[in-house]
Amino acid sequence: MLIDRSHRPWLIFSVSALAVSGIGYAVYDSLSVGGPSGGSLFGLIYGSVGYAFMVFAGLLGLRKKFPIWRVGRTTTWMRGHLWLGLLSFPLILFHAAFSLGAGALTRTLMVLFIVVVVSGLLGAVFQHFIPRLMTERVQLETIYEQIDAVRLQLLEEAEKIVADLCSALEGDISFIGEEQRTVAASAGTRGGLTVASGLGADDRTSDIVGEFFQTELRPFLLQTRGRCPLADKDQASGMFGQLRVEIPRNLWPKLADLESLCDEKRGLDRQRRMHHLLHGWLLVHIPISYALLALAAIHAIFALRY
């Protein structure tokens, strides 16, 4: 959710409501003989309004689950979720007289509330900045659910390129240039010259490429967690630079293709990490929010009844 000018009315309302509530609390505090209390009239008003805002914020989940309900626009609910949910925190603090409470339940409620508010603010920051960063830093962004399939496609492409590269290094004339073709054709007419040497073929270099694929490139393309040397662009550049020393210049485009695949894989990894940041906070925020609402209802029932 992008925090833009459309949030201005909610910001103005929230700041105004907080100012009025703060002034009211200051007057209430100065007039209370025994000090502010959650069980007093003003304490109950703050608690009721704060809990109502919490319930409204919690209803966003239902609104998203049933989009066909014509109960306001989803964007309006999301803005209300952010600002009213945030406003509920100082109202509950006024209700509790800035105390964590004397009992285990009230203390648990305040701790859960703090976790919900902090996780919600982090989520708002992530949702504001990460989509923009993803657009800037992930050039070939794909649908998140298809990342694993794309990763396997990259592996298939790499296997084909490496197979072609090894074939060329072992003497396949399909990958040679005109100059090499001419030299290879004269094999047998010059002392010690063979077709393979005329092509610049080298079984040892082919083995180096095959080992690089099996020990470095393939694990990196299959990797979903952990770190590989190819995950670092500078390290990858150094490793491909060493391969260029071993491989004939006319085969360097094949190495460039492999480097390109590594770049795409790093982009997929970057997208995955950003996606986890963008949505991972919900794993904390949502369950604790519902637990908070349930425990707050229990607290209200016991407080009013006993």
PyMOL commands that set and color helices and strands:
alter all, ss='L'
color gray80, all
select helices_A, chain A and resi 5-31+41-58+60-65+74-95+104-137+144-169+173-175+178-185+195-199+203-222+229-231+233-246+249-280+282-305
alter helices_A, ss='H'
color red, helices_A
deselect
rebuild
show_as cartoon
